[in-house]
C-alpha cells in the first residue's frame, strides 16, 4: 500500500496535536490569526503550506516544526 | 544571543547536506529541476519555501523532510 502524501501526513499530525490540546479548529484558527476556512483546508492537507505558515501553526501548537514532521513520518 | 530564524537554520541544514554529497549548488539545482538563482536564494534562507519545494529539495538530498528540520533544530 502506498503512503499518504507528506502534506496529508503533516495535516494529520497537526490535527492530532490540536486535538490533544482540546482546542476546536475554530478556536485554534483564531488563536494563530488565520481564517477558519483556510485552517480547515490545512487540516485536510489541501494547502501547500509555506514554511512561515507551518511555523505559525507549530508555535500555536507549542511544538517545534521538527517534531511535527517527525510525527508525520510515523504515519502511514 | 538570539537564535537565527528557522528559515536560515533550514537553509544551513540544506547547504550542509548538499556539501556532504559533494555537489555544487548549480549541479544540485539542475538535479532537482529548479533555477540556479532561485536555489542560491534558498541556501541563503531568502525564500519562504512551500512544503512541496522543501520536499523536492529533501528528495534530491536523499533525506527526509523531518531529518532536515531535526538538523536545523540543532543549529544556533
N, CA and C atoms of all chains as a GROMACS GRO file, in nm:
protein
  456
    1UNK      N    1   0.086  -0.119   0.000
    1UNK     CA    2   0.000   0.000   0.000
    1UNK      C    3   0.089   0.123   0.000
    2UNK      N    4   0.056   0.218  -0.083
    2UNK     CA    5   0.140   0.338  -0.089
    2UNK      C    6   0.106   0.432   0.026
    3UNK      N    7   0.204   0.511   0.057
    3UNK     CA    8   0.195   0.601   0.170
    3UNK      C    9   0.120   0.729   0.132
    4UNK      N   10   0.051   0.786   0.229
    4UNK     CA   11  -0.016   0.914   0.203
    4UNK      C   12   0.091   1.020   0.173
    5UNK      N   13   0.056   1.121   0.092
    5UNK     CA   14   0.150   1.231   0.066
    5UNK      C   15   0.190   1.299   0.197
    6UNK      N   16   0.309   1.356   0.196
    6UNK     CA   17   0.358   1.423   0.318
    6UNK      C   18   0.262   1.532   0.363
    7UNK      N   19   0.203   1.605   0.268
    7UNK     CA   20   0.109   1.712   0.305
    7UNK      C   21  -0.006   1.658   0.389
    8UNK      N   22  -0.052   1.538   0.354
    8UNK     CA   23  -0.165   1.477   0.426
    8UNK      C   24  -0.118   1.426   0.562
    9UNK      N   25   0.000   1.366   0.565
    9UNK     CA   26   0.052   1.318   0.694
    9UNK      C   27   0.083   1.434   0.788
   10UNK      N   28   0.135   1.544   0.733
   10UNK     CA   29   0.158   1.662   0.817
   10UNK      C   30   0.025   1.715   0.871
   11UNK      N   31  -0.075   1.719   0.785
   11UNK     CA   32  -0.207   1.766   0.828
   11UNK      C   33  -0.261   1.681   0.942
   12UNK      N   34  -0.242   1.551   0.932
   12UNK     CA   35  -0.290   1.461   1.038
   12UNK      C   36  -0.214   1.484   1.169
   13UNK      N   37  -0.084   1.509   1.157
   13UNK     CA   38  -0.004   1.535   1.277
   13UNK      C   39  -0.049   1.666   1.343
   14UNK      N   40  -0.080   1.765   1.261
   14UNK     CA   41  -0.129   1.894   1.312
   14UNK      C   42  -0.262   1.874   1.383
   15UNK      N   43  -0.352   1.801   1.318
   15UNK     CA   44  -0.484   1.777   1.377
   15UNK      C   45  -0.471   1.703   1.510
   16UNK      N   46  -0.387   1.600   1.512
   16UNK     CA   47  -0.373   1.519   1.634
   16UNK      C   48  -0.323   1.605   1.750
   17UNK      N   49  -0.228   1.692   1.722
   17UNK     CA   50  -0.173   1.777   1.828
   17UNK      C   51  -0.278   1.880   1.873
   18UNK      N   52  -0.351   1.937   1.779
   18UNK     CA   53  -0.456   2.034   1.813
   18UNK      C   54  -0.562   1.966   1.898
   19UNK      N   55  -0.599   1.844   1.864
   19UNK     CA   56  -0.699   1.772   1.943
   19UNK      C   57  -0.645   1.736   2.081
   20UNK      N   58  -0.516   1.705   2.088
   20UNK     CA   59  -0.455   1.674   2.219
   20UNK      C   60  -0.463   1.796   2.311
   21UNK      N   61  -0.462   1.914   2.250
   21UNK     CA   62  -0.472   2.038   2.329
   21UNK      C   63  -0.618   2.072   2.361
   22UNK      N   64  -0.709   1.988   2.310
   22UNK     CA   65  -0.853   2.006   2.333
   22UNK      C   66  -0.903   2.142   2.286
   23UNK      N   67  -0.849   2.182   2.170
   23UNK     CA   68  -0.898   2.304   2.107
   23UNK      C   69  -0.978   2.268   1.983
   24UNK      N   70  -1.084   2.343   1.958
   24UNK     CA   71  -1.158   2.326   1.833
   24UNK      C   72  -1.076   2.385   1.718
   25UNK      N   73  -1.108   2.343   1.596
   25UNK     CA   74  -1.044   2.403   1.478
   25UNK      C   75  -1.065   2.555   1.480
   26UNK      N   76  -1.185   2.596   1.514
   26UNK     CA   77  -1.219   2.739   1.509
   26UNK      C   78  -1.138   2.817   1.612
   27UNK      N   79  -1.131   2.763   1.734
   27UNK     CA   80  -1.056   2.832   1.839
   27UNK      C   81  -0.908   2.839   1.802
   28UNK      N   82  -0.857   2.732   1.743
   28UNK     CA   83  -0.715   2.732   1.708
   28UNK      C   84  -0.687   2.830   1.593
   29UNK      N   85  -0.775   2.832   1.494
   29UNK     CA   86  -0.758   2.928   1.383
   29UNK      C   87  -0.755   3.071   1.438
   30UNK      N   88  -0.846   3.099   1.531
   30UNK     CA   89  -0.849   3.233   1.592
   30UNK      C   90  -0.720   3.261   1.668
   31UNK      N   91  -0.674   3.161   1.741
   31UNK     CA   92  -0.552   3.176   1.821
   31UNK      C   93  -0.432   3.217   1.736
   32UNK      N   94  -0.418   3.152   1.620
   32UNK     CA   95  -0.300   3.181   1.538
   32UNK      C   96  -0.328   3.288   1.433
   33UNK      N   97  -0.452   3.339   1.433
   33UNK     CA   98  -0.481   3.453   1.347
   33UNK      C   99  -0.496   3.419   1.199
   34UNK      N  100  -0.556   3.304   1.171
   34UNK     CA  101  -0.585   3.271   1.031
   34UNK      C  102  -0.735   3.244   1.016
   35UNK      N  103  -0.781   3.250   0.891
   35UNK     CA  104  -0.924   3.230   0.866
   35UNK      C  105  -0.963   3.085   0.893
   36UNK      N  106  -1.080   3.067   0.949
   36UNK     CA  107  -1.125   2.931   0.985
   36UNK      C  108  -1.136   2.839   0.864
   37UNK      N  109  -1.182   2.894   0.752
   37UNK     CA  110  -1.196   2.812   0.630
   37UNK      C  111  -1.060   2.766   0.581
   38UNK      N  112  -0.965   2.860   0.583
   38UNK     CA  113  -0.828   2.827   0.545
   38UNK      C  114  -0.774   2.719   0.637
   39UNK      N  115  -0.795   2.735   0.766
   39UNK     CA  116  -0.739   2.637   0.859
   39UNK      C  117  -0.802   2.499   0.842
   40UNK      N  118  -0.931   2.495   0.809
   40UNK     CA  119  -0.995   2.367   0.780
   40UNK      C  120  -0.927   2.298   0.663
   41UNK      N  121  -0.892   2.376   0.560
   41UNK     CA  122  -0.822   2.320   0.443
   41UNK      C  123  -0.682   2.271   0.481
   42UNK      N  124  -0.617   2.342   0.574
   42UNK     CA  125  -0.486   2.298   0.622
   42UNK      C  126  -0.496   2.158   0.680
   43UNK      N  127  -0.597   2.136   0.764
   43UNK     CA  128  -0.609   2.005   0.832
   43UNK      C  129  -0.658   1.896   0.737
   44UNK      N  130  -0.703   1.933   0.619
   44UNK     CA  131  -0.736   1.831   0.517
   44UNK      C  132  -0.619   1.811   0.422
   45UNK      N  133  -0.507   1.879   0.448
   45UNK     CA  134  -0.389   1.863   0.362
   45UNK      C  135  -0.407   1.928   0.226
   46UNK      N  136  -0.498   2.024   0.216
   46UNK     CA  137  -0.532   2.085   0.088
   46UNK      C  138  -0.453   2.211   0.059
   47UNK      N  139  -0.368   2.253   0.151
   47UNK     CA  140  -0.288   2.374   0.129
   47UNK      C  141  -0.142   2.335   0.110
   48UNK      N  142  -0.077   2.398   0.015
   48UNK     CA  143   0.068   2.382   0.001
   48UNK      C  144   0.132   2.486   0.094
   49UNK      N  145   0.146   2.448   0.220
   49UNK     CA  146   0.187   2.542   0.324
   49UNK      C  147   0.327   2.597   0.300
   50UNK      N  148   0.346   2.722   0.336
   50UNK     CA  149   0.481   2.779   0.336
   50UNK      C  150   0.546   2.751   0.472
   51UNK      N  151   0.678   2.763   0.473
   51UNK     CA  152   0.749   2.742   0.599
   51UNK      C  153   0.697   2.838   0.706
   52UNK      N  154   0.673   2.962   0.670
   52UNK     CA  155   0.628   3.057   0.773
   52UNK      C  156   0.489   3.017   0.827
   53UNK      N  157   0.404   2.961   0.742
   53UNK     CA  158   0.273   2.914   0.791
   53UNK      C  159   0.288   2.792   0.880
   54UNK      N  160   0.376   2.701   0.841
   54UNK     CA  161   0.399   2.581   0.923
   54UNK      C  162   0.453   2.624   1.060
   55UNK      N  163   0.541   2.722   1.058
   55UNK     CA  164   0.600   2.770   1.183
   55UNK      C  165   0.494   2.836   1.273
   56UNK      N  166   0.405   2.911   1.212
   56UNK     CA  167   0.299   2.976   1.289
   56UNK      C  168   0.209   2.871   1.355
   57UNK      N  169   0.177   2.766   1.279
   57UNK     CA  170   0.094   2.658   1.332
   57UNK      C  171   0.168   2.586   1.445
   58UNK      N  172   0.295   2.554   1.422
   58UNK     CA  173   0.374   2.484   1.525
   58UNK      C  174   0.382   2.568   1.652
   59UNK      N  175   0.404   2.698   1.637
   59UNK     CA  176   0.410   2.786   1.754
   59UNK      C  177   0.278   2.779   1.832
   60UNK      N  178   0.167   2.785   1.759
   60UNK     CA  179   0.035   2.778   1.824
   60UNK      C  180   0.014   2.647   1.896
   61UNK      N  181   0.069   2.541   1.838
   61UNK     CA  182   0.056   2.408   1.897
   61UNK      C  183   0.160   2.382   2.005
   62UNK      N  184   0.250   2.479   2.023
   62UNK     CA  185   0.356   2.470   2.124
   62UNK      C  186   0.446   2.348   2.103
   63UNK      N  187   0.477   2.324   1.977
   63UNK     CA  188   0.574   2.219   1.942
   63UNK      C  189   0.669   2.277   1.838
   64UNK      N  190   0.780   2.206   1.813
   64UNK     CA  191   0.870   2.252   1.708
   64UNK      C  192   0.821   2.201   1.572
   65UNK      N  193   0.863   2.272   1.467
   65UNK     CA  194   0.833   2.225   1.332
   65UNK      C  195   0.891   2.085   1.313
   66UNK      N  196   1.014   2.064   1.363
   66UNK     CA  197   1.078   1.932   1.351
   66UNK      C  198   0.989   1.824   1.411
   67UNK      N  199   0.931   1.850   1.528
   67UNK     CA  200   0.853   1.744   1.592
   67UNK      C  201   0.725   1.714   1.514
   68UNK      N  202   0.668   1.816   1.447
   68UNK     CA  203   0.551   1.789   1.362
   68UNK      C  204   0.588   1.695   1.248
   69UNK      N  205   0.705   1.720   1.186
   69UNK     CA  206   0.745   1.634   1.075
   69UNK      C  207   0.787   1.495   1.123
   70UNK      N  208   0.844   1.487   1.241
   70UNK     CA  209   0.878   1.356   1.296
   70UNK      C  210   0.749   1.277   1.321
   71UNK      N  211   0.646   1.344   1.374
   71UNK     CA  212   0.516   1.278   1.393
   71UNK      C  213   0.457   1.236   1.258
   72UNK      N  214   0.466   1.325   1.160
   72UNK     CA  215   0.413   1.295   1.026
   72UNK      C  216   0.483   1.174   0.965
   73UNK      N  217   0.611   1.161   0.994
   73UNK     CA  218   0.690   1.049   0.941
   73UNK      C  219   0.644   0.915   0.995
   74UNK      N  220   0.582   0.918   1.113
   74UNK     CA  221   0.540   0.792   1.176
   74UNK      C  222   0.404   0.745   1.123
   75UNK      N  223   0.338   0.829   1.043
   75UNK     CA  224   0.205   0.796   0.993
   75UNK      C  225   0.215   0.720   0.861
   76UNK      N  226   0.115   0.635   0.834
   76UNK     CA  227   0.119   0.558   0.709
   76UNK      C  228   0.088   0.645   0.587
   77UNK      N  229   2.221   3.542   2.333
   77UNK     CA  230   2.218   3.567   2.189
   77UNK      C  231   2.095   3.502   2.131
   78UNK      N  232   2.027   3.572   2.043
   78UNK     CA  233   1.904   3.513   1.987
   78UNK      C  234   1.940   3.418   1.874
   79UNK      N  235   1.849   3.329   1.852
   79UNK     CA  236   1.868   3.223   1.756
   79UNK      C  237   1.836   3.273   1.615
   80UNK      N  238   1.903   3.216   1.515
   80UNK     CA  239   1.870   3.251   1.377
   80UNK      C  240   1.727   3.204   1.345
   81UNK      N  241   1.659   3.274   1.255
   81UNK     CA  242   1.525   3.230   1.214
   81UNK      C  243   1.530   3.088   1.158
   82UNK      N  244   1.418   3.018   1.171
   82UNK     CA  245   1.412   2.880   1.123
   82UNK      C  246   1.446   2.872   0.974
   83UNK      N  247   1.402   2.970   0.896
   83UNK     CA  248   1.431   2.968   0.752
   83UNK      C  249   1.582   2.965   0.726
   84UNK      N  250   1.656   3.038   0.808
   84UNK     CA  251   1.802   3.044   0.791
   84UNK      C  252   1.866   2.914   0.839
   85UNK      N  253   1.815   2.862   0.949
   85UNK     CA  254   1.870   2.735   1.000
   85UNK      C  255   1.839   2.619   0.904
   86UNK      N  256   1.719   2.621   0.846
   86UNK     CA  257   1.685   2.518   0.746
   86UNK      C  258   1.778   2.531   0.626
   87UNK      N  259   1.802   2.654   0.582
   87UNK     CA  260   1.891   2.678   0.468
   87UNK      C  261   2.031   2.622   0.496
   88UNK      N  262   2.078   2.643   0.619
   88UNK     CA  263   2.211   2.592   0.654
   88UNK      C  264   2.214   2.439   0.655
   89UNK      N  265   2.106   2.380   0.702
   89UNK     CA  266   2.098   2.233   0.704
   89UNK      C  267   2.096   2.178   0.561
   90UNK      N  268   2.026   2.247   0.473
   90UNK     CA  269   2.021   2.207   0.332
   90UNK      C  270   2.160   2.218   0.270
   91UNK      N  271   2.225   2.330   0.295
   91UNK     CA  272   2.359   2.351   0.239
   91UNK      C  273   2.457   2.245   0.289
   92UNK      N  274   2.452   2.218   0.419
   92UNK     CA  275   2.545   2.121   0.477
   92UNK      C  276   2.527   1.983   0.414
   93UNK      N  277   2.402   1.945   0.394
   93UNK     CA  278   2.375   1.814   0.335
   93UNK      C  279   2.419   1.811   0.188
   94UNK      N  280   2.393   1.919   0.116
   94UNK     CA  281   2.434   1.926  -0.026
   94UNK      C  282   2.586   1.918  -0.036
   95UNK      N  283   2.656   1.988   0.055
   95UNK     CA  284   2.802   1.984   0.053
   95UNK      C  285   2.854   1.844   0.091
   96UNK      N  286   2.784   1.779   0.183
   96UNK     CA  287   2.824   1.643   0.221
   96UNK      C  288   2.814   1.548   0.102
   97UNK      N  289   2.722   1.578   0.012
   97UNK     CA  290   2.708   1.497  -0.110
   97UNK      C  291   2.808   1.538  -0.218
   98UNK      N  292   2.888   1.641  -0.187
   98UNK     CA  293   2.990   1.691  -0.279
   98UNK      C  294   2.931   1.734  -0.412
   99UNK      N  295   2.814   1.800  -0.403
   99UNK     CA  296   2.754   1.856  -0.524
   99UNK      C  297   2.763   2.007  -0.516
  100UNK      N  298   2.785   2.069  -0.631
  100UNK     CA  299   2.782   2.216  -0.636
  100UNK      C  300   2.636   2.261  -0.628
  101UNK      N  301   2.616   2.389  -0.590
  101UNK     CA  302   2.481   2.446  -0.594
  101UNK      C  303   2.420   2.429  -0.732
  102UNK      N  304   2.500   2.456  -0.834
  102UNK     CA  305   2.449   2.453  -0.971
  102UNK      C  306   2.405   2.311  -1.010
  103UNK      N  307   2.491   2.214  -0.977
  103UNK     CA  308   2.458   2.075  -1.012
  103UNK      C  309   2.332   2.030  -0.938
  104UNK      N  310   2.322   2.073  -0.812
  104UNK     CA  311   2.205   2.030  -0.734
  104UNK      C  312   2.078   2.096  -0.786
  105UNK      N  313   2.086   2.225  -0.819
  105UNK     CA  314   1.969   2.294  -0.876
  105UNK      C  315   1.924   2.222  -1.003
  106UNK      N  316   2.020   2.185  -1.088
  106UNK     CA  317   1.985   2.113  -1.211
  106UNK      C  318   1.920   1.979  -1.178
  107UNK      N  319   1.977   1.910  -1.080
  107UNK     CA  320   1.925   1.777  -1.043
  107UNK      C  321   1.778   1.782  -1.004
  108UNK      N  322   1.742   1.883  -0.925
  108UNK     CA  323   1.603   1.889  -0.877
  108UNK      C  324   1.515   1.974  -0.968
  109UNK      N  325   1.575   2.029  -1.074
  109UNK     CA  326   1.494   2.098  -1.174
  109UNK      C  327   1.445   2.235  -1.131
  110UNK      N  328   1.531   2.309  -1.060
  110UNK     CA  329   1.496   2.448  -1.027
  110UNK      C  330   1.606   2.540  -1.079
  111UNK      N  331   1.570   2.667  -1.090
  111UNK     CA  332   1.665   2.765  -1.143
  111UNK      C  333   1.778   2.786  -1.043
  112UNK      N  334   1.900   2.801  -1.096
  112UNK     CA  335   2.017   2.816  -1.010
  112UNK      C  336   2.010   2.940  -0.922
  113UNK      N  337   1.957   3.047  -0.975
  113UNK     CA  338   1.944   3.171  -0.897
  113UNK      C  339   1.847   3.151  -0.780
  114UNK      N  340   1.736   3.087  -0.811
  114UNK     CA  341   1.638   3.054  -0.707
  114UNK      C  342   1.703   2.967  -0.600
  115UNK      N  343   1.776   2.865  -0.643
  115UNK     CA  344   1.835   2.775  -0.545
  115UNK      C  345   1.940   2.844  -0.458
  116UNK      N  346   2.012   2.937  -0.518
  116UNK     CA  347   2.107   3.016  -0.439
  116UNK      C  348   2.035   3.092  -0.327
  117UNK      N  349   1.918   3.148  -0.361
  117UNK     CA  350   1.839   3.220  -0.261
  117UNK      C  351   1.786   3.127  -0.153
  118UNK      N  352   1.753   3.004  -0.193
  118UNK     CA  353   1.709   2.903  -0.095
  118UNK      C  354   1.817   2.884   0.011
  119UNK      N  355   1.941   2.867  -0.035
  119UNK     CA  356   2.050   2.839   0.060
  119UNK      C  357   2.091   2.962   0.141
  120UNK      N  358   2.044   3.077   0.101
  120UNK     CA  359   2.066   3.195   0.186
  120UNK      C  360   1.945   3.221   0.277
  121UNK      N  361   1.847   3.133   0.273
  121UNK     CA  362   1.729   3.148   0.359
  121UNK      C  363   1.639   3.262   0.316
  122UNK      N  364   1.649   3.299   0.188
  122UNK     CA  365   1.576   3.415   0.137
  122UNK      C  366   1.441   3.380   0.075
  123UNK      N  367   1.409   3.250   0.070
  123UNK     CA  368   1.282   3.208   0.012
  123UNK      C  369   1.190   3.157   0.123
  124UNK      N  370   1.062   3.194   0.115
  124UNK     CA  371   0.964   3.134   0.206
  124UNK      C  372   0.916   3.007   0.138
  125UNK      N  373   0.990   2.900   0.159
  125UNK     CA  374   0.967   2.775   0.086
  125UNK      C  375   0.830   2.716   0.116
  126UNK      N  376   0.771   2.655   0.015
  126UNK     CA  377   0.649   2.577   0.037
  126UNK      C  378   0.688   2.434   0.073
  127UNK      N  379   0.591   2.364   0.131
  127UNK     CA  380   0.617   2.225   0.168
  127UNK      C  381   0.659   2.145   0.045
  128UNK      N  382   0.595   2.168  -0.068
  128UNK     CA  383   0.632   2.087  -0.187
  128UNK      C  384   0.774   2.118  -0.232
  129UNK      N  385   0.818   2.242  -0.216
  129UNK     CA  386   0.957   2.275  -0.250
  129UNK      C  387   1.055   2.210  -0.152
  130UNK      N  388   1.022   2.216  -0.024
  130UNK     CA  389   1.108   2.155   0.077
  130UNK      C  390   1.120   2.005   0.050
  131UNK      N  391   1.007   1.945   0.011
  131UNK     CA  392   1.007   1.802  -0.016
  131UNK      C  393   1.093   1.769  -0.138
  132UNK      N  394   1.085   1.853  -0.239
  132UNK     CA  395   1.165   1.831  -0.360
  132UNK      C  396   1.314   1.838  -0.327
  133UNK      N  397   1.350   1.936  -0.243
  133UNK     CA  398   1.490   1.951  -0.202
  133UNK      C  399   1.534   1.829  -0.119
  134UNK      N  400   1.449   1.789  -0.024
  134UNK     CA  401   1.484   1.675   0.061
  134UNK      C  402   1.500   1.549  -0.024
  135UNK      N  403   1.412   1.530  -0.120
  135UNK     CA  404   1.424   1.413  -0.208
  135UNK      C  405   1.557   1.415  -0.282
  136UNK      N  406   1.594   1.533  -0.334
  136UNK     CA  407   1.721   1.545  -0.406
  136UNK      C  408   1.840   1.518  -0.315
  137UNK      N  409   1.825   1.555  -0.188
  137UNK     CA  410   1.933   1.534  -0.090
  137UNK      C  411   1.930   1.393  -0.030
  138UNK      N  412   1.827   1.318  -0.069
  138UNK     CA  413   1.811   1.180  -0.021
  138UNK      C  414   1.800   1.172   0.131
  139UNK      N  415   1.726   1.265   0.186
  139UNK     CA  416   1.694   1.264   0.329
  139UNK      C  417   1.545   1.295   0.344
  140UNK      N  418   1.491   1.271   0.463
  140UNK     CA  419   1.352   1.306   0.488
  140UNK      C  420   1.341   1.454   0.524
  141UNK      N  421   1.224   1.511   0.501
  141UNK     CA  422   1.198   1.648   0.545
  141UNK      C  423   1.219   1.658   0.696
  142UNK      N  424   1.171   1.556   0.768
  142UNK     CA  425   1.188   1.556   0.914
  142UNK      C  426   1.334   1.569   0.953
  143UNK      N  427   1.420   1.495   0.884
  143UNK     CA  428   1.562   1.498   0.923
  143UNK      C  429   1.625   1.634   0.894
  144UNK      N  430   1.580   1.701   0.789
  144UNK     CA  431   1.630   1.838   0.763
  144UNK      C  432   1.593   1.931   0.878
  145UNK      N  433   1.469   1.920   0.926
  145UNK     CA  434   1.427   2.008   1.036
  145UNK      C  435   1.493   1.969   1.168
  146UNK      N  436   1.517   1.841   1.187
  146UNK     CA  437   1.588   1.799   1.308
  146UNK      C  438   1.730   1.857   1.304
  147UNK      N  439   1.795   1.854   1.187
  147UNK     CA  440   1.928   1.915   1.173
  147UNK      C  441   1.921   2.065   1.197
  148UNK      N  442   1.819   2.128   1.141
  148UNK     CA  443   1.802   2.274   1.158
  148UNK      C  444   1.784   2.310   1.305
  149UNK      N  445   1.716   2.220   1.378
  149UNK     CA  446   1.690   2.244   1.520
  149UNK      C  447   1.818   2.244   1.603
  150UNK      N  448   1.922   2.177   1.552
  150UNK     CA  449   2.046   2.167   1.628
  150UNK      C  450   2.136   2.288   1.606
  151UNK      N  451   2.098   2.374   1.511
  151UNK     CA  452   2.182   2.490   1.478
  151UNK      C  453   2.146   2.610   1.566
  152UNK      N  454   2.243   2.696   1.590
  152UNK     CA  455   2.216   2.813   1.674
  152UNK      C  456   2.131   2.918   1.601
   0.00000   0.00000   0.00000
